[in-house]
Each structure stands twice: as C-alpha cells, then as structure tokens.
Amino acid sequence: MPPAISGSGGHNAAFKVACTIVLGFGLSEGDAMGLMQRYNQSCSPQWSEKELLHKIRQAAKQPGQRNYLRNVPIAKWESVKQPDHKQ
C-alpha cells in the first residue's frame, strides 16, 4: 500500500492500511501493530506508536464484513473492492 505522506491524505492512507489489516485479514491488535510498524517506516513523517494503536483500534470498531481478504490469493488482492471506512 502507498505510504502515508503528510499533506497528501496521509491520515486517510494510514487508516485505510489499518482497516485492511484489521478487517480484511482479521488480525489481532498485536499482530496488526507489528505490520503497522513496518508500514510506518515508509511514511513521512512516521506515526507515533500511540497514533498507530489509535488507528488500529478505530479500524476494529468499523462496521462491515470481516476477513474478506484472508482466503484471497495474493495475486487477486488488488481486485478485491475495499470498503470505504471513515474514521
């Protein structure tokens, strides 16, 4: 996923990643945090751990389908329509 860049919709980009990780793959808060920390390395500026955790927790509160990417082959991930979650 593209990195979150300040001034270019960075907040929404990072929240979308959190939603994809938490909702699309059904990961726990701890597992999601590890992936968000890795994603965060490409962001400018990087998010604090507190901000990342907030995004993960807000993603977990979103309504809608869960685990919709879990059994989809990697080659088809881009063809799956992502829900439009709002924080």
N, C-alpha and C positions, 0 to 999 in steps of 0.2 A: 504494500500500500504506500502511496506517496507520503513523504514526511510532512509533519505539521510545521508550517512556516508562519511566524508572526506577521500579521498584516495581510496574509493571504488565506484567511479562513482556517488558521491553524487550530483554533479551539474545536471547530466542527470536524476537522480532519482527525484529530486525536480522539474525539468522542466516537466517531464512526469506527475507528480501529477498535476501541474498547467494546463497542456493541458487537462488532464482528467476532471478536474473541470470546466474549462472554455469552452472547446469544447464539451466534452462528455455530460455535463449537461446543457450547455448554461447559466452558471451563470454570473451575472454582476461582475464587478471588485470588488465592495464592498462585495458581498456575497462570492466571491472566496477568498478574503483576509481573511475573518473570518475562512474559512476552512483551508487555508494555514497556518494560525497562529496556529491552533490546531494541524495540521500535524507537524509543525515545532518543537513542543515540544518533538518529538521523534528523531529529527535529531541531529547529532553530528559532528561539532558544529552547533548550531542553526543559521539560516539565519537572517540577519537584516530585518526590515520591508521594507527598501528600496530595498533590494535584492529580497524579496518576491514579491513586487509590480512589479519589473522589470520582473520577471519570468511570472507573470500573464499577463502583457501587451505584452510580447513576444509571449505567448501562444495564445492570442487573434488575433495576426497577422498571425498565421499559416493558410495555405490554407486547404481546405478539408471540409468534412462533419461536420455539427454541430448537437448537441442534440442527438447523436447516442446512448446515454445511458439513456436518460430521461424516456422512457417508457419501459425499460427492467426491469423485476423483479430482485430484489437484488440477488436471488439465481442463476441468469444467468449472472451476471456481468462478472465473470471470463471467461466465454465462448465467450464473445464479443472480436473480434480482435481489438486491439488498433492500430490506425495509428502510423507510425513511424515518429514523428516530430523531426526536427533538429533546434537547436537554432543558 
